[in-house]
Structure formats: C-alpha cells, structure tokens
Amino acid sequence: MLGVYHMANPGHDFFNTQADVFSRRSARPRSRSSPFRPPKIAVEGDVFSDRIAKRYADYLAGRYELTRDESDQIGLRLAGELGHKTVYAVDVDGEFPFQRIVDFAKASGRSKELDAMMGEIGGMVKAQNAYLASHTILETLLYMNSNDKVAEDVGFYYRKVQFG
C-alpha cells in the first residue's frame, strides 16, 4: 500500500495540496530503479466502472497521455513499466456527510474541539505543501508513508469518527 497526495489537486477537500507534478523539481519516481514492484496496482476509481481499465489500455496503446493525477503519474506509469496487464479501481463515490459531523459537534458542545481538529489538518496540509516545495515526489512519498506520519494521519480519522 502506498499513500499519495492529490497530485492534480482537484480541490475536493477542505484543505488541498499545492504542487506541480510536472515541475522540474518533482523528479517523478521510476520503477526500474526502485525495488517497489507490487504484484497488482489499484488506484482510486469507481469499482463499478471500466474507466480505469480502459484508460490503462489506452495508455499502453499510446492513445492516452498521462495527466497530473496520481492515478496516472504513479498507478498507470508504474503498471506500464512493470508490464501489468490491467490496473484495478478501488473506490466508490459516496456522500461524505461532513455537515452531520458539524451538527453533532454543536449538539454535544464539542464545536471547539472539532474546529481545533480542522485546524490541525489544515496545518498538516500546509506542512506537506512546504515539504513538497523543497523535496522531490519520491522524498515526499517516503515521508508520507513513514510509520510516524501514517499513524498521525490515521489517528486523525479515528478522532474524527468520535463525532458520529
């Protein structure tokens, strides 16, 4: 499992990473020089759609140009370099009921606690932006996937789930 950031910055999150994956500084990681050789590659995409598999087939056939999206830059690129026959989609679109969390926090007198948590995540994204500004994508992915950083990120979700 490899955690990544939204390289294309679709702007769907409360706090969004600011980075240009096509910048000279980015130095996209290449699988040929890396021991990271997953037997299967899964990317964020609708499991009920063949869009990801078709996009990968088109990429292999030279009919699709990779975009800034992390699914392309890491998923499709790595799968192609490793000779994979397909790429798997592992996501389902759904509602993220953030307003329910806000309502629960208000009703239980925990709005300040939720605001503080949101401030923390804003700070985490700001720190990630700063890290990206002075490090390559590979260095950033190594940092993001370190045990301490993963524990911090997952811990945020465990704390947020307490709001209902």
PyMOL commands that set and color helices and strands:
alter all, ss='L'
color gray80, all
select helices_A, chain A and resi 24-26+31-33+51-60+70-82+98-107+111-134+137-144+147-163
alter helices_A, ss='H'
color red, helices_A
select strands_A, chain A and resi 42-46+88-91
alter strands_A, ss='S'
color yellow, strands_A
deselect
rebuild
show_as cartoon
